[in-house]
Amino acid sequence: MVYINELVPEDHLVRLIDMAIDFEFIRDEVDHLYCKINGRPAADPVRFFKILFLGYLGSSFG
C-alpha cells in the first residue's frame, strides 16, 4: 500500500505552504455563495482552492 505521506518529501514546498497558511478562512469568504437547503452538497471550497493553487505552483516551476 502506498501512502501520500511517503510520496511527498518532508521539505517539499507544498508541505511548507500547508504548515504556514491556514486556508480555512476561505470557507467564511465563500459561505454566502452556497445554498444550504437546495441541491446536492457543493465541492469543498478549501480543497478546490488548494487544487487550483497547486496547479498554479506546478505551472510556475515547471
C-alpha atoms as one frame of an Amber mdcrd trajectory, in Angstrom:
protein
   0.000   0.000   0.000   1.246   3.494  -0.842   0.552   6.480   1.389   0.647
  10.097   0.202   2.998  10.945   3.077   5.552   8.574   1.575   5.337  10.223
  -1.845   5.843  13.844  -0.786   9.209  14.641   0.858   9.166  16.388   4.257
  10.850  19.516   2.851   8.627  19.829  -0.235   7.146  23.268  -0.979   3.541
  22.093  -0.608   4.223  20.809   2.911   5.838  24.113   3.861   2.872  26.056
   2.491   0.437  23.776   4.314   2.234  24.421   7.607   2.460  28.188   7.044
  -1.024  29.021   5.736  -4.371  28.104   7.251  -6.729  28.001   4.271  -9.853
  27.643   6.430 -10.592  31.375   6.017 -11.812  30.529   2.510 -14.914  28.826
   3.928 -16.079  32.071   5.557 -15.317  34.109   2.444 -17.449  31.960   0.132
 -20.120  30.711   2.530 -22.730  33.146   1.228 -22.293  31.747  -2.306 -23.522
  28.256  -1.392 -27.155  27.237  -0.939 -27.624  25.111   2.172 -31.191  23.968
   1.532 -31.360  23.174  -2.173 -29.473  20.792  -4.410 -26.647  18.416  -3.738
 -23.729  19.268  -1.455 -21.127  21.515  -3.034 -17.474  20.678  -3.517 -15.319
  21.658  -0.576 -14.141  25.217  -1.341 -10.843  24.792   0.551  -9.975  21.629
  -1.364 -10.964  23.280  -4.647  -8.753  26.293  -3.932  -5.817  24.069  -2.981
  -6.149  22.164  -6.260  -6.096  25.426  -8.224  -3.180  26.713  -6.145  -1.178
  23.526  -6.760  -1.871  23.834 -10.477  -0.572  27.386 -10.418   2.538  26.365
  -8.499   3.129  23.467 -10.850   2.942  25.697 -13.917   5.183  28.318 -12.304
   8.015  25.933 -11.545   7.679  23.572 -14.472
